[in-house]
Amino acid sequence: MLKIKQTVIVEGKHDKIKLENIISANIISTDGFKIYNNKEKQLMIKKLAEKSGIIIFTDSDSAGKKIRGFIKNIAGDAQIINIYAPKIIGKEKRKRAASKENIIGVEGTDDKIILELFEKVCSATLPSANTDCRDSQPEKTRKISKIDFYNDGLSGGTASAKKREYLCERLALPLLSANALVEALNIIISFEEYKKIISGFKE
């Protein structure tokens, strides 16, 4: 499985599920146009784009283009790699009818085609080493979970909000809810780094 070091941004949950079976990467779904009103996710994407860069992989229809443009605005001057889904006429198997533009999206694109798209981008001669998307770092052995948050007092306790705020400040993250924070932490730091930071909290 091809390992990607950037965070990959897709449109929907089915796109995310699709990619999780093809590449090894941190994958975030915009939930379609819901990203327009989700300030929390916007801030998280901006932070991740600044930290390690992002890969935008949206459908080739008009909605996909609009979402891609919106994500680019969020990321600003951060490193962005674009991968474009091929324009294939048809519909996804799970859907009763084709989309308005009669185009198959990321979800319906053949696995082999998607893998080739990522491999092509990753093997290209790019202007900066920072744009290389192959991840040579070893995989994190332990994920941070909501149970860890509960055990460490970041949720369900009287000082939970203060602890999350402390963690966000230490990592220069926007103030996030518990669920969003867990997702962000698993992308940017290891379990050991998380434990070290939270052990420094003093009420």
Sequence and secondary structure as in RCSB ss.txt:
>XXXX:A:sequence
MLKIKQTVIVEGKHDKIKLENIISANIISTDGFKIYNNKEKQLMIKKLAEKSGIIIFTDSDSAGKKIRGFIKNIA
GDAQIINIYAPKIIGKEKRKRAASKENIIGVEGTDDKIILELFEKVCSATLPSANTDCRDSQPEKTRKISKIDFY
NDGLSGGTASAKKREYLCERLALPLLSANALVEALNIIISFEEYKKIISGFKE
>XXXX:A:secstr
 EEEEEEEEESSHHHHHHHHTTEEEEEEE TGGGGGT HHHHHHHHHHHHHH EEEEE SSHHHHHHHHHHHHHH
TTS EEEEE   EES  TT SS  TT EE GGGS HHHHHHHHHHHHHS  SSGGG  B  S   SS   HHHHH
HTTSSSSTTHHHHHHHHHHHTT     HHHHHHHHHHHS HHHHHHHHTT   
